């Protein structure tokens, strides 16, 4: 039987409405276990329901993509911390394991 490899680090990727940027970053910066560092990029989402007339004309919605490299075993605690501070925020989370080749 093949066993799944256990990954030490994961990419914790959040996508959310750009208007939530300050709230989401403040929540991440207030994570009590350790200081989190991240990168945030503006993106255009083409797969979400378009709500305003501007979105309908332009064909996309402005979103922010935020990425944090975390220990995989702390991802749930970080997400729960975010949800505790932003219970109603529309946050789309992706968690991706990071390969660590021996030559790096």
Backbone bond lengths (Angstrom), bond angles and torsions (degrees), N, CA, C in turn:
res aa  C-N    CA-C-N  psi(-1)  N-CA   C-N-CA  omega(-1)  CA-C   N-CA-C  phi
1 X - - - 1.446 - - 1.526 109.04 -
2 X 1.317 115.82 132.54 1.466 120.35 178.32 1.518 109.60 -79.31
3 X 1.302 116.11 133.61 1.458 118.89 175.09 1.518 108.45 -99.89
4 X 1.323 114.67 143.76 1.459 119.12 179.47 1.519 108.91 -73.87
5 X 1.315 117.02 138.25 1.464 118.57 176.96 1.529 110.02 -67.28
6 X 1.293 115.02 146.04 1.460 119.90 176.65 1.520 106.72 -97.69
7 X 1.302 114.76 124.57 1.457 120.58 -177.89 1.519 109.43 -96.67
8 X 1.297 115.53 139.57 1.460 120.54 179.78 1.525 111.22 -81.52
9 X 1.322 117.33 -44.18 1.460 121.29 -176.67 1.522 111.13 -115.82
10 X 1.322 114.19 147.81 1.461 121.77 178.36 1.524 109.14 -132.84
11 X 1.310 114.15 156.67 1.456 120.98 172.29 1.520 106.77 -96.38
12 X 1.310 116.27 116.04 1.463 124.89 -179.88 1.518 105.26 -95.29
13 X 1.320 116.87 104.48 1.464 121.46 -172.58 1.529 109.70 -113.33
14 X 1.320 115.21 124.17 1.465 121.58 178.21 1.519 109.73 -113.87
15 X 1.316 115.61 140.00 1.462 121.12 171.62 1.524 106.76 -124.87
16 X 1.346 116.07 133.11 1.461 120.48 -175.97 1.523 109.50 -156.78
17 X 1.340 115.67 164.97 1.463 120.67 176.83 1.525 109.39 -59.16
18 X 1.304 116.39 137.43 1.467 121.16 -176.82 1.525 112.78 -59.22
19 X 1.328 117.12 -26.53 1.471 120.35 179.09 1.532 111.83 -64.26
20 X 1.318 117.44 -19.78 1.467 121.68 -179.17 1.528 113.13 -89.74
21 X 1.320 117.53 2.15 1.465 121.29 -173.09 1.531 112.53 -52.11
22 X 1.319 117.83 -52.43 1.468 120.31 -177.42 1.523 111.49 -61.67
23 X 1.330 117.19 -42.50 1.464 120.72 -179.32 1.528 111.81 -64.74
24 X 1.326 116.38 -43.89 1.466 119.99 -178.63 1.530 110.82 -67.98
25 X 1.314 117.25 -45.06 1.470 118.88 -179.21 1.531 111.05 -66.64
26 X 1.331 117.62 -38.94 1.467 119.80 176.18 1.528 110.72 -60.76
27 X 1.337 116.19 -41.39 1.467 120.11 179.51 1.526 110.70 -64.01
28 X 1.319 117.37 -43.53 1.469 119.98 178.64 1.527 111.50 -64.98
29 X 1.325 116.22 -41.21 1.462 119.86 -179.23 1.525 112.18 -68.01
30 X 1.332 117.37 -20.30 1.463 120.52 179.65 1.531 112.58 -93.37
31 X 1.331 117.54 6.69 1.466 120.57 178.75 1.529 108.38 -58.41
32 X 1.334 117.89 120.89 1.469 119.85 -169.77 1.529 115.74 -76.64
33 X 1.317 119.19 -19.40 1.466 120.68 -173.84 1.526 113.45 -74.71
34 X 1.343 115.55 -34.80 1.469 119.57 179.11 1.524 108.43 -168.25
35 X 1.324 115.39 166.61 1.462 120.29 177.86 1.527 109.02 -78.34
36 X 1.336 115.71 125.08 1.461 121.15 178.16 1.521 109.45 -98.29
37 X 1.306 116.82 136.52 1.463 121.52 172.84 1.521 107.10 -116.12
38 X 1.309 115.93 147.08 1.459 119.79 -173.50 1.511 110.99 -153.75
39 X 1.316 114.96 167.98 1.455 122.77 173.95 1.525 106.79 -120.59
40 X 1.329 116.12 140.55 1.463 121.14 178.81 1.524 109.00 -128.05
41 X 1.310 115.63 135.73 1.461 121.77 -178.14 1.521 110.46 -130.42
42 X 1.339 117.57 139.48 1.470 119.01 172.92 1.528 109.21 -74.65
43 X 1.319 116.47 136.28 1.465 121.37 178.74 1.523 109.37 -134.31
44 X 1.312 115.36 163.34 1.460 121.96 176.33 1.519 107.77 -111.62
45 X 1.325 116.49 119.17 1.461 121.14 179.71 1.521 109.07 -95.20
46 X 1.307 115.38 125.44 1.462 121.05 -178.22 1.519 112.35 -108.10
47 X 1.311 118.25 3.72 1.458 120.53 -174.83 1.517 113.85 -113.01
48 X 1.306 117.82 4.61 1.452 120.89 -177.49 1.520 109.94 -101.32
49 X 1.345 116.88 153.95 1.469 118.66 174.97 1.530 109.70 -59.00
50 X 1.305 116.04 133.48 1.464 121.08 -178.41 1.518 108.27 -91.77
51 X 1.340 115.74 124.32 1.452 120.52 -170.65 1.521 114.02 -98.53
52 X 1.318 118.03 -41.18 1.461 119.68 -175.21 1.523 110.33 -98.55
53 X 1.320 116.25 164.86 1.462 120.86 179.48 1.525 110.47 -63.82
54 X 1.339 117.57 -35.17 1.465 120.94 177.58 1.525 110.38 -62.43
55 X 1.330 116.35 -43.56 1.460 120.11 178.66 1.522 110.72 -64.80
56 X 1.330 117.12 -38.53 1.455 120.44 -178.84 1.521 111.29 -67.28
57 X 1.343 117.25 -38.23 1.459 121.11 179.39 1.530 110.70 -72.69
58 X 1.327 117.05 -43.47 1.465 120.41 -176.98 1.529 112.16 -78.11
59 X 1.316 117.48 -25.97 1.457 121.07 178.76 1.517 114.87 84.60
60 X 1.320 118.78 8.59 1.462 120.61 177.75 1.517 110.03 -148.41
61 X 1.311 114.45 166.20 1.457 122.00 176.87 1.527 107.96 -119.88
62 X 1.320 116.59 135.57 1.468 120.70 178.89 1.524 109.73 -73.66
63 X 1.316 114.90 125.68 1.461 121.66 179.27 1.524 108.49 -130.53
64 X 1.312 115.36 168.53 1.453 121.90 172.87 1.518 107.91 -119.06
65 X 1.313 115.42 136.97 1.458 122.38 174.95 1.521 106.91 -110.25
66 X 1.309 116.68 121.23 1.455 121.80 -176.19 1.525 108.30 -121.29
67 X 1.321 116.45 132.08 1.463 121.09 -177.96 1.524 110.81 -125.17
68 X 1.330 114.60 133.46 1.458 122.28 177.57 1.527 107.23 -129.70
69 X 1.311 117.77 130.87 1.460 120.38 171.89 1.524 107.40 -86.95
70 X 1.333 115.68 123.37 1.466 121.25 -175.17 1.526 109.41 -131.77
71 X 1.315 116.02 164.25 1.459 120.40 166.77 1.523 106.06 -71.64
72 X 1.307 117.51 132.27 1.469 120.75 -175.94 1.525 112.35 -55.07
73 X 1.329 116.76 -35.29 1.459 119.10 -177.34 1.528 113.61 -75.22
74 X 1.318 119.13 -5.83 1.462 120.61 176.96 1.530 112.52 -105.59
75 X 1.323 118.13 -2.09 1.467 121.50 -176.39 1.525 112.06 -60.13
76 X 1.322 117.19 -43.52 1.470 120.15 -179.52 1.525 111.28 -61.73
77 X 1.313 117.52 -42.94 1.467 120.97 -179.89 1.528 110.90 -63.89
78 X 1.317 117.35 -38.68 1.469 120.51 178.24 1.522 109.80 -65.60
79 X 1.329 116.74 -44.61 1.468 120.24 178.97 1.531 110.64 -62.86
80 X 1.318 118.11 -42.65 1.463 120.91 178.38 1.524 111.05 -64.24
81 X 1.318 117.23 -36.39 1.469 121.10 175.88 1.530 110.09 -61.65
82 X 1.338 116.46 -46.60 1.470 120.56 177.85 1.522 111.18 -60.28
83 X 1.328 117.10 -46.72 1.463 121.75 -178.55 1.522 111.50 -64.72
84 X 1.323 117.29 -33.30 1.458 120.33 177.27 1.520 112.13 -64.87
85 X 1.327 116.38 -36.55 1.464 120.94 -179.82 1.523 112.90 -88.78
86 X 1.318 117.60 -27.91 1.471 122.71 -176.48 1.534 109.52 -130.77
87 X 1.341 117.34 65.65 1.471 119.50 -172.64 1.527 114.67 -64.25
88 X 1.316 117.85 -27.35 1.466 120.35 -176.30 1.524 113.82 -105.24
89 X 1.313 117.47 2.78 1.469 120.48 -178.44 1.523 110.27 -71.33
90 X 1.325 115.31 139.19 1.466 120.83 176.57 1.526 108.24 -82.98
91 X 1.310 115.72 94.68 1.461 122.32 -179.32 1.519 108.70 -112.72
92 X 1.311 116.04 126.35 1.460 120.42 174.42 1.520 106.91 -103.04
93 X 1.328 116.92 121.39 1.460 122.16 -176.13 1.518 110.79 -110.07
94 X 1.310 115.47 136.43 1.460 122.74 169.05 1.523 106.80 -126.87
95 X 1.313 116.10 135.54 1.458 121.78 178.36 1.523 107.36 -121.35
96 X 1.326 115.57 117.85 1.464 120.25 -175.23 1.522 110.24 -123.31
97 X 1.329 117.29 126.72 1.466 119.62 177.70 1.526 110.64 -67.73
98 X 1.310 115.23 144.78 1.467 121.10 178.84 1.523 109.68 -105.50
99 X 1.305 115.20 128.50 1.458 120.72 175.85 1.523 109.11 -75.88
100 X 1.301 115.95 144.30 1.457 120.97 178.33 1.525 108.80 -125.42
101 X 1.329 116.74 87.36 1.464 118.94 -179.65 1.527 110.49 -65.62
102 X 1.307 115.76 152.23 1.464 119.97 -177.21 1.524 113.59 -71.15
103 X 1.330 117.76 -11.34 1.469 119.78 -179.49 1.527 112.88 -91.15
104 X 1.314 117.96 0.54 1.478 119.86 176.63 1.508 111.16 -99.12
